[in-house]
Amino acid sequence: MRRVGRAPKRRLYRVRFHWPAMKSEILFKPGNRWRQRFLKAFLLVCLAGFVGLAFAQVWSRRRSAVSAGPIDRGGVPTWPLPERFEQDVFTFARLKYTSSRPERSSYAWFTDYPDADLNLSYRLQQLSSLRVHPEPKVLEIADPELFSFPWVFMSGAGNITLTDEEAATLRKYLLNGGAMMVDDFWGQREWDGVFLAMKKIFPDRQIVDVPRSHQIFHFLFDLPDSLSLQTSNLRSAVSNQGTGVTWEDNHLGGNTREIHFRAIFDDKDRIMVFLCHNTDNGDGWEEEGSDPWFFREFSEKKNYPLGFNIIFYLMTH
């Protein structure tokens, strides 16, 4: 993944876009009122316009630093919110957490920010019936607004530290129907860091492996077992083009070569936390405009379909 501070780029590629097989129906099982309101508003018809779409790549990393104020969209289109339903839209919500080591891109809350957030928001709005807010949100864990967002994203969390109060807040949020995706942490040391944070949130719940036969991998897009879903950062992927290497070995503790999907379930077998270990979906969203080969092999084949599956599955179960 590109570190904050790299020179901004403007690139344009146009490719033919063919998505994997897509399911045409979604099981609608509303839970609490918050989830039911979300589902009724947005999941009537899903993703009818994907197959065969001409897809234009136009954006990549732009910002030189994380700072306060409006996000520099850098060419990512914006769009109006639906009239009278301005508050009833899906928002990409990223959690801001504290790290135990010096924060830098790929080891901090702002890993792949803001491009991953902007690009996934745009693609959801552009290519599905989901109504999406054009401005992603960054949330402190202690922010009372957290409970207004049914899905939150955490990236680069290998060195995460949580206070007792933060752990209690996340526990309450998740048990009340919220869902969290954790992405882009590699190797044994970073797994250990995330594991300790998850056990602080849920000391009595198990973290279990999610097999590729699980519905989350086939919910909207059928992602077959033969398709490896591992994605390394852009630089590593391009330098290893044609070799079959999709992992990153520059992480402490080894154990980087096999992708793992794991989850924490509630008492009704609902996924509350979905963990993507040894893969970098965020780079597939962030860097979609940086290299045409990377886009074809990772962004459109793996990262966008999987991201859509995760969001829609968690929002409907």
Beta strands, then each sheet from edge to edge (+ up, - down):
strand 1: 13-16
strand 2: 54-57
strand 3: 93-96
strand 4: 98-99
strand 5: 137-140
strand 6: 151-155
strand 7: 160-161
strand 8: 179-185
strand 9: 208-209
strand 10: 260-265
strand 11: 271-277
sheet 1: 1+ 2-
sheet 2: 5+ 3+ 6+ 8+ 11+ 10- 9+
sheet 3: 4+ 7-
end
